[in-house]
Amino acid sequence: MSLDGRDVPARLASNTAADLLTSLPCAHSEQGVVYGTGSLALAPGGPRACAWAIYRLSGFPDDHSFIPKALLVQHSGPAWLALCNYGRGTWRFVRLAGTQQERIELDEWATLVSPLGVFYAALIAYGQPATFATFAVEMGANTSPGAWPMFGRDPLHRSRSPYGTHSATKTLVSIGALLLRLLHQAR
């Protein structure tokens, strides 16, 4: 294994995508990996061998306001994509078949980004060579409303909100209670 890559920053001014092939992989197999700016070739040493390269994208914020949304992979030859799943402590494997451009939605993005804001993805060729012309991460604002309503409790009323209990939060709770009363009176 070789460790010679640098982080690719996820958040730059108005970034909506980052092509990981514009940087070196952060780790790769000892043999069968040839990379250049904008391309990667994986050539396993035999029918039961594999060649792989892991890429790292860093800088995702703790508050999940900016997230990875999808991966775009343009390749020729059969290959595998592996996504590090921090939530489960495993890797998720996706088979990439034939010669095409594929889009993989990252619905489980919250478990794919580490607590330090790092996203890892690997490309793997097993038994047959594969080449890659695009390996990009689409990114954007998190538009999910989250699990915390303004009234200070989660939907199951198990714990307080992350906003705390200082006077501004009490004011929001009072306004929320007033709005609820007005809604019930309007019915």
C-alpha positions, -999 to +999 in steps of 0.1 A: +000+000+000+012+035-008+001+067+010+011+097-010-020+118-017-032+151-004-067+161+007-090+176-018-110+204-002-147+199-004-157+235+002-142+262-021-161+293-032-192+281-051-180+245-054-208+222-067-185+193-078-150+181-073-133+157-097-112+135-075-090+124-104-074+159-105-054+149-074-034+119-063-051+091-044-045+092-007-037+054-008-034+028-035-023-008-042+014-013-047+010-026-083-013-019-112-021+017-105-013+044-131-027+079-125-023+112-141-042+145-139-078+136-148-073+099-154-067+066-135-059+031-149-062+001-127-046-031-140-047-061-117-018-086-120-040-116-128-075-131-128-077-132-090-058-100-082-070-065-077-057-030-081-073-001-061-070+036-053-087+055-024-095+092-027-102+116+001-124+147+001-122+168+033-137+200+048-174+190+052-188+211+081-199+196+114-234+210+110-240+191+077-249+223+059-228+212+029-229+176+019-218+151-008-249+143-029-238+120-057-208+104-074-202+106-112-180+078-125-170+075-162-151+043-168-143+015-192-141-020-181-158-037-151-149-022-117-162-016-082-168+016-062-164+014-024-177+041-001-165+043+035-195+041+058-185+056+092-219+051+107-216+013+104-178+010+104-179-008+070-174-001+033-204-001+009-196-017-025-213-007-058-206-027-090-197-006-120-203-026-152-192-021-188-182+012-204-204+041-194-209+071-172-228+063-140-244+085-113-246+070-078-269+089-054-256+093-019-288+092+001-270+080+032-245+109+032-247+114+070-230+081+076-205+086+047-188+117+062-165+112+092-169+132+124-139+152+112-157+161+079-138+136+056-154+115+028-135+085+014-143+066-018-123+039-036-121+026-071-113-011-075-105-034-105-107-071-099-093-096-124-096-072-154-082-038-161-104-006-159-098+030-167-115+061-153-119+095-170-142+110-143-146+104-106-164+134-093-184+142-062-215+164-066-219+186-035-244+211-023-264+226+006-283+202+028-319+209+021-332+184+046-353+200+073-336+179+100-352+163+131-355+194+153-386+216+151-384+252+166-403+243+197-373+228+215-380+191+214-375+163+189-406+147+173-406+119+198-401+143+228-371+124+241-346+153+246-340+190+243-330+206+211-293+215+203-303+252+206-301+251+245-324+268+270-312+304+272-337+333+270-339+334+232-349+297+231-376+304+257-389+332+236-390+309+205-409+283+225-433+310+238-439+322+202-444+286+191-470+280+218-488+312+209-490+302+173-503+267+182-530+284+204-540+307+175-542+277+151-565+258+175-587+288+180-590+294+142-605+259+138 
